[in-house]
Amino acid sequence: MKILPYVLISLLGGAIVPIQLAMVSAFREATGAEQIQATFYLYVGGAIASLILAYLMSGGIKPPNMSAASWWMWLPGLLGSFYILFMFIAAPKIGSASTLLWVFLGQMFFAVLISQLGWFGLEPRKLDIYKLGGLSLVVVGGLLMIYGEAKS
């Protein structure tokens, strides 16, 4: 199966997010840092790790051909800061599992939309019954989790 290694890598990547959320929450509580400050420190650590990985994997950082990049291609770091900040705001109120479930659902809805419309240079892919069914199951799971939390 050609995709299995990529599925496993994706699962490992997904496992990092709740660990990261818990670690930064602990950092915030231990240091008294505000949510946005904790986000900043998270990205400083990420920048250092990216630099080390770039040297280990490809021999270093090479200047990009900046003229080849559209303005919006420089926004992922900005969006990532909001992503982390929003999770830090939500998790203490609704719990890390519910936060990650709803983050996942938001990711899936927008991934399907971006893919369907072929935005950002992606090859357009049709929306089908399987994608709709999968999204519906995640919504039902989220509603069950909220219901369960409310009953507790």
Accessible surface in RSA format (square Angstrom, percent):
REM  Atomic radii and reference values for relative SASA: ProtOr
REM  Chains: A
REM  Algorithm: Lee & Richards
REM  Probe-radius: 1.40
REM  Slices: 20
REM RES _ NUM      All-atoms   Total-Side   Main-Chain    Non-polar    All polar
REM                ABS   REL    ABS   REL    ABS   REL    ABS   REL    ABS   REL
RES MET A   1   184.74  95.7 110.45  73.1  74.30 176.9 110.09  93.6  74.65  98.9
RES LYS A   2   190.63  93.0 172.58 105.9  18.05  43.0 123.54 111.2  67.10  71.5
RES ILE A   3   109.18  62.1 109.11  81.3   0.07   0.2 109.11  78.6   0.07   0.2
RES LEU A   4    85.52  47.6  85.44  61.1   0.08   0.2  85.52  60.1   0.00   0.0
RES PRO A   5    70.97  51.7  66.41  60.5   4.55  16.5  70.45  58.2   0.51   3.2
RES TYR A   6   149.33  69.7 147.86  84.1   1.47   3.8 100.15  75.3  49.18  60.6
RES VAL A   7    65.11  42.8  62.50  56.6   2.60   6.3  64.96  56.4   0.15   0.4
RES LEU A   8    91.62  51.0  91.01  65.1   0.60   1.5  91.01  63.9   0.60   1.6
RES ILE A   9   111.38  63.4 109.43  81.5   1.95   4.7 109.54  78.9   1.84   5.0
RES SER A  10    76.89  65.0  59.37  79.2  17.53  40.4  39.62  84.4  37.28  52.2
RES LEU A  11   116.58  64.9 108.72  77.8   7.86  19.8 111.30  78.2   5.28  14.2
RES LEU A  12   122.52  68.2 121.20  86.7   1.31   3.3 121.47  85.3   1.04   2.8
RES GLY A  13    34.69  42.8   0.00   N/A  34.69  42.8  28.70  78.7   6.00  13.4
RES GLY A  14    42.39  52.3   0.00   N/A  42.39  52.3  33.94  93.1   8.45  18.9
RES ALA A  15    48.19  44.3  38.58  59.5   9.61  21.9  46.18  65.0   2.01   5.3
RES ILE A  16   103.95  59.2 103.64  77.2   0.31   0.7 103.95  74.9   0.00   0.0
RES VAL A  17    31.71  20.9  31.69  28.7   0.02   0.0  31.69  27.5   0.02   0.1
RES PRO A  18    51.20  37.3  47.22  43.0   3.98  14.5  47.65  39.3   3.54  22.0
RES ILE A  19   101.07  57.5  96.53  71.9   4.54  10.9 100.98  72.7   0.09   0.3
RES GLN A  20    48.83  27.3  45.63  33.4   3.20   7.6  12.21  26.0  36.62  27.8
RES LEU A  21     2.79   1.6   2.07   1.5   0.72   1.8   2.61   1.8   0.18   0.5
RES ALA A  22    62.44  57.4  50.24  77.5  12.21  27.8  57.75  81.3   4.69  12.4
RES MET A  23   125.46  65.0 115.84  76.7   9.62  22.9 107.89  91.7  17.58  23.3
RES VAL A  24    13.77   9.1  13.41  12.1   0.36   0.9  13.77  12.0   0.00   0.0
RES SER A  25    26.24  22.2  26.00  34.7   0.24   0.5  17.94  38.2   8.30  11.6
RES ALA A  26    60.12  55.3  50.30  77.6   9.82  22.3  57.47  80.9   2.65   7.0
RES PHE A  27    76.82  38.4  69.92  43.3   6.90  17.9  76.12  46.2   0.70   2.0
RES ARG A  28    46.74  19.6  43.82  22.3   2.92   6.9   0.20   0.3  46.53  28.2
RES GLU A  29   141.80  81.4 110.54  83.6  31.25  74.4  41.19  79.7 100.60  82.1
RES ALA A  30    90.77  83.5  47.08  72.7  43.69  99.4  58.56  82.5  32.21  85.3
RES THR A  31    79.93  56.8  42.98  43.6  36.95  88.1  50.53  67.9  29.40  44.4
RES GLY A  32    59.33  73.2   0.00   N/A  59.33  73.2  35.13  96.4  24.20  54.2
RES ALA A  33    15.01  13.8   5.54   8.5   9.47  21.5   9.92  14.0   5.09  13.5
RES GLU A  34   111.65  64.1 109.00  82.5   2.65   6.3  32.44  62.7  79.22  64.7
RES GLN A  35    47.83  26.7  45.98  33.6   1.85   4.4   9.26  19.7  38.56  29.2
RES ILE A  36    97.33  55.4  95.25  71.0   2.09   5.0  95.29  68.6   2.05   5.6
RES GLN A  37    84.83  47.4  82.20  60.1   2.64   6.3  24.89  53.0  59.94  45.5
RES ALA A  38     1.10   1.0   0.00   0.0   1.10   2.5   0.00   0.0   1.10   2.9
RES THR A  39     2.45   1.7   2.45   2.5   0.00   0.0   2.45   3.3   0.00   0.0
RES PHE A  40   122.28  61.2 115.96  71.8   6.32  16.4 121.97  74.0   0.31   0.9
RES TYR A  41   116.91  54.6 108.04  61.5   8.87  23.1  61.60  46.3  55.31  68.2
RES LEU A  42    36.36  20.2  22.52  16.1  13.84  34.8  31.46  22.1   4.90  13.2
RES TYR A  43    81.73  38.2  77.20  43.9   4.53  11.8  66.03  49.6  15.70  19.4
RES VAL A  44    59.58  39.2  56.44  51.1   3.14   7.6  59.30  51.5   0.28   0.7
RES GLY A  45    37.42  46.2   0.00   N/A  37.42  46.2  32.02  87.9   5.40  12.1
RES GLY A  46    33.49  41.3   0.00   N/A  33.49  41.3  31.24  85.7   2.25   5.0
RES ALA A  47    65.34  60.1  49.73  76.7  15.61  35.5  58.49  82.4   6.85  18.1
RES ILE A  48    97.64  55.6  96.32  71.8   1.31   3.2  97.61  70.3   0.03   0.1
RES ALA A  49    47.43  43.6  42.85  66.1   4.58  10.4  46.85  66.0   0.58   1.5
RES SER A  50    68.15  57.6  62.37  83.2   5.78  13.3  32.73  69.7  35.42  49.6
RES LEU A  51    82.84  46.1  81.50  58.3   1.34   3.4  82.25  57.8   0.58   1.6
RES ILE A  52    95.36  54.3  92.43  68.9   2.93   7.1  95.20  68.6   0.16   0.4
RES LEU A  53    93.53  52.1  93.45  66.9   0.08   0.2  93.53  65.7   0.00   0.0
RES ALA A  54    20.76  19.1  13.27  20.5   7.49  17.0  20.20  28.4   0.56   1.5
RES TYR A  55   127.58  59.6 114.84  65.3  12.74  33.2  73.39  55.2  54.19  66.8
RES LEU A  56   137.13  76.4 103.54  74.1  33.59  84.4 106.19  74.6  30.93  83.2
RES MET A  57   156.44  81.0 118.52  78.4  37.93  90.3 107.56  91.4  48.88  64.8
RES SER A  58    71.24  60.2  49.13  65.6  22.11  50.9  48.17 102.6  23.07  32.3
RES GLY A  59    59.34  73.2   0.00   N/A  59.34  73.2  31.50  86.4  27.84  62.4
RES GLY A  60     8.15  10.1   0.00   N/A   8.15  10.1   3.76  10.3   4.40   9.9
RES ILE A  61   107.67  61.3  82.17  61.2  25.50  61.5  83.83  60.4  23.84  64.7
RES LYS A  62   134.03  65.4 116.99  71.8  17.04  40.6 111.89 100.7  22.14  23.6
RES PRO A  63   125.12  91.2  99.54  90.7  25.58  93.0 104.93  86.6  20.18 125.4
RES PRO A  64    84.70  61.7  64.12  58.5  20.58  74.8  74.26  61.3  10.43  64.8
RES ASN A  65   105.82  73.0  84.29  81.5  21.53  51.8  38.46  92.6  67.36  65.1
RES MET A  66   127.30  65.9 116.57  77.1  10.73  25.6  80.93  68.8  46.38  61.4
RES SER A  67   110.01  93.0  67.76  90.4  42.25  97.3  59.00 125.6  51.01  71.5
RES ALA A  68    74.92  68.9  40.14  61.9  34.78  79.1  50.80  71.5  24.11  63.9
RES ALA A  69    33.50  30.8  16.34  25.2  17.16  39.0  18.76  26.4  14.74  39.1
RES SER A  70    47.22  39.9  36.33  48.5  10.89  25.1  15.92  33.9  31.30  43.9
RES TRP A  71   187.51  75.2 172.61  83.5  14.90  35.0 156.18  83.3  31.33  50.8
RES TRP A  72    82.45  33.1  77.67  37.6   4.78  11.2  59.54  31.7  22.92  37.2
RES MET A  73    90.60  46.9  70.11  46.4  20.49  48.8  59.46  50.6  31.13  41.2
RES TRP A  74   133.72  53.7 109.75  53.1  23.96  56.3 103.53  55.2  30.19  49.0
RES LEU A  75    57.05  31.8  57.05  40.8   0.00   0.0  57.05  40.1   0.00   0.0
RES PRO A  76    87.96  64.1  78.74  71.8   9.22  33.5  81.44  67.2   6.52  40.5
RES GLY A  77    42.54  52.5   0.00   N/A  42.54  52.5  35.67  97.9   6.87  15.4
RES LEU A  78    97.15  54.1  87.03  62.3  10.12  25.4  92.11  64.7   5.05  13.6
RES LEU A  79   110.55  61.6 106.51  76.2   4.03  10.1 106.91  75.1   3.64   9.8
RES GLY A  80    14.29  17.6   0.00   N/A  14.29  17.6  13.74  37.7   0.55   1.2
RES SER A  81    33.28  28.1  32.93  44.0   0.34   0.8  14.89  31.7  18.39  25.8
RES PHE A  82    92.79  46.4  92.37  57.2   0.42   1.1  92.72  56.2   0.07   0.2
RES TYR A  83    70.29  32.8  63.33  36.0   6.96  18.1  63.52  47.7   6.77   8.3
RES ILE A  84     7.46   4.2   7.46   5.6   0.00   0.0   7.46   5.4   0.00   0.0
RES LEU A  85    26.48  14.7  26.48  18.9   0.00   0.0  26.48  18.6   0.00   0.0
RES PHE A  86   119.28  59.7 115.26  71.4   4.02  10.5 116.40  70.6   2.88   8.2
RES MET A  87     2.54   1.3   1.77   1.2   0.77   1.8   2.47   2.1   0.06   0.1
RES PHE A  88     2.49   1.2   1.97   1.2   0.53   1.4   2.08   1.3   0.42   1.2
RES ILE A  89    81.35  46.3  79.51  59.2   1.84   4.4  79.55  57.3   1.81   4.9
RES ALA A  90    31.40  28.9  26.36  40.7   5.04  11.5  31.40  44.2   0.00   0.0
RES ALA A  91    10.25   9.4   6.32   9.8   3.93   8.9   6.56   9.2   3.69   9.8
RES PRO A  92    77.28  56.3  34.67  31.6  42.61 154.9  47.78  39.4  29.50 183.4
RES LYS A  93   173.62  84.7 139.37  85.5  34.25  81.5  85.81  77.2  87.80  93.5
RES ILE A  94    79.68  45.3  68.24  50.8  11.44  27.6  77.37  55.7   2.31   6.3
RES GLY A  95    33.07  40.8   0.00   N/A  33.07  40.8  30.73  84.3   2.34   5.2
RES SER A  96    56.69  47.9  49.07  65.5   7.61  17.5  15.42  32.8  41.26  57.8
RES ALA A  97    62.50  57.5  49.63  76.6  12.87  29.3  57.56  81.1   4.94  13.1
RES SER A  98     4.76   4.0   3.89   5.2   0.87   2.0   1.54   3.3   3.22   4.5
RES THR A  99     2.58   1.8   1.38   1.4   1.20   2.9   2.21   3.0   0.37   0.6
RES LEU A 100    34.25  19.1  31.21  22.3   3.04   7.6  31.47  22.1   2.78   7.5
RES LEU A 101    36.34  20.2  30.83  22.1   5.51  13.9  35.58  25.0   0.76   2.1
RES TRP A 102    72.93  29.3  64.77  31.3   8.16  19.2  64.48  34.4   8.45  13.7
RES VAL A 103    34.29  22.6  26.29  23.8   8.00  19.3  32.96  28.6   1.33   3.6
RES PHE A 104    88.90  44.5  88.49  54.8   0.41   1.1  88.86  53.9   0.05   0.1
RES LEU A 105     9.63   5.4   9.63   6.9   0.00   0.0   9.63   6.8   0.00   0.0
RES GLY A 106    30.79  38.0   0.00   N/A  30.79  38.0  29.53  81.0   1.26   2.8
RES GLN A 107    86.88  48.6  76.51  55.9  10.37  24.7  41.56  88.5  45.31  34.4
RES MET A 108    66.47  34.4  66.47  44.0   0.00   0.0  49.08  41.7  17.39  23.0
RES PHE A 109    93.10  46.6  88.40  54.8   4.70  12.2  88.69  53.8   4.41  12.6
RES PHE A 110   126.63  63.4 126.30  78.2   0.33   0.9 126.63  76.8   0.00   0.0
RES ALA A 111    51.26  47.1  41.23  63.6  10.03  22.8  47.83  67.4   3.43   9.1
RES VAL A 112    21.84  14.4  18.84  17.1   3.01   7.3  21.30  18.5   0.54   1.5
RES LEU A 113    70.79  39.4  68.16  48.8   2.63   6.6  70.64  49.6   0.15   0.4
RES ILE A 114    40.72  23.2  40.72  30.3   0.00   0.0  40.72  29.3   0.00   0.0
RES SER A 115    20.92  17.7  20.91  27.9   0.02   0.0  16.02  34.1   4.90   6.9
RES GLN A 116    71.53  40.0  59.71  43.6  11.82  28.2  14.25  30.3  57.28  43.4
RES LEU A 117    89.53  49.9  64.39  46.1  25.14  63.2  68.04  47.8  21.49  57.8
RES GLY A 118    18.14  22.4   0.00   N/A  18.14  22.4   0.48   1.3  17.67  39.6
RES TRP A 119   113.99  45.7 109.82  53.2   4.17   9.8  94.35  50.3  19.65  31.9
RES PHE A 120   116.52  58.3  85.94  53.2  30.59  79.6  89.33  54.2  27.20  77.8
RES GLY A 121    79.91  98.5   0.00   N/A  79.91  98.5  41.13 112.9  38.78  86.9
RES LEU A 122    98.63  54.9  92.18  65.9   6.45  16.2  93.54  65.7   5.08  13.7
RES GLU A 123   131.92  75.7 117.45  88.9  14.46  34.4  42.43  82.1  89.49  73.1
RES PRO A 124    86.36  62.9  71.78  65.4  14.59  53.0  72.05  59.5  14.31  88.9
RES ARG A 125   151.93  63.8 143.70  73.3   8.23  19.6  35.81  48.9 116.12  70.4
RES LYS A 126   173.15  84.5 164.33 100.8   8.83  21.0 109.49  98.6  63.66  67.8
RES LEU A 127    73.09  40.7  48.00  34.3  25.09  63.1  48.61  34.1  24.49  65.9
RES ASP A 128    59.29  41.5  52.18  51.9   7.11  16.8  30.36  71.4  28.93  28.9
RES ILE A 129   127.48  72.5 119.92  89.3   7.56  18.2 120.52  86.8   6.95  18.9
RES TYR A 130   179.03  83.6 164.29  93.5  14.74  38.3 122.17  91.8  56.86  70.1
RES LYS A 131    68.65  33.5  60.20  36.9   8.46  20.1  58.48  52.6  10.18  10.8
RES LEU A 132    84.70  47.2  83.82  60.0   0.88   2.2  84.00  59.0   0.69   1.9
RES GLY A 133    30.95  38.2   0.00   N/A  30.95  38.2  30.32  83.2   0.62   1.4
RES GLY A 134    33.38  41.2   0.00   N/A  33.38  41.2  30.29  83.1   3.09   6.9
RES LEU A 135    12.52   7.0  11.19   8.0   1.33   3.3  11.41   8.0   1.11   3.0
RES SER A 136    60.65  51.2  55.21  73.7   5.44  12.5  32.62  69.5  28.03  39.3
RES LEU A 137   133.52  74.4 125.63  89.9   7.89  19.8 125.93  88.4   7.58  20.4
RES VAL A 138    31.28  20.6  26.61  24.1   4.67  11.3  31.27  27.2   0.01   0.0
RES VAL A 139    43.80  28.8  43.80  39.7   0.00   0.0  43.80  38.1   0.00   0.0
RES VAL A 140    78.68  51.8  78.39  71.0   0.29   0.7  78.62  68.3   0.07   0.2
RES GLY A 141    24.05  29.7   0.00   N/A  24.05  29.7  23.32  64.0   0.72   1.6
RES GLY A 142     0.00   0.0   0.00   N/A   0.00   0.0   0.00   0.0   0.00   0.0
RES LEU A 143   102.02  56.8  97.87  70.0   4.15  10.4  98.34  69.1   3.68   9.9
RES LEU A 144   116.58  64.9 109.37  78.2   7.21  18.1 110.07  77.3   6.51  17.5
RES MET A 145    66.70  34.5  58.29  38.6   8.41  20.0  52.73  44.8  13.97  18.5
RES ILE A 146    86.25  49.1  84.86  63.2   1.39   3.4  85.68  61.7   0.57   1.5
RES TYR A 147   132.49  61.9 129.02  73.4   3.47   9.0 102.61  77.1  29.88  36.8
RES GLY A 148    34.32  42.3   0.00   N/A  34.32  42.3  30.27  83.1   4.05   9.1
RES GLU A 149   114.63  65.8 101.55  76.8  13.09  31.2  23.74  45.9  90.89  74.2
RES ALA A 150    83.96  77.2  45.41  70.1  38.55  87.7  58.03  81.7  25.93  68.7
RES LYS A 151   144.70  70.6 109.85  67.4  34.84  83.0  63.59  57.2  81.10  86.4
RES SER A 152   126.93 107.3  60.71  81.0  66.22 152.6  67.88 144.5  59.05  82.7
END  Absolute sums over single chains surface
CHAIN  1 A    11490.5       9476.0       2014.5       8723.4       2767.0
END  Absolute sums over all chains
TOTAL         11490.5       9476.0       2014.5       8723.4       2767.0
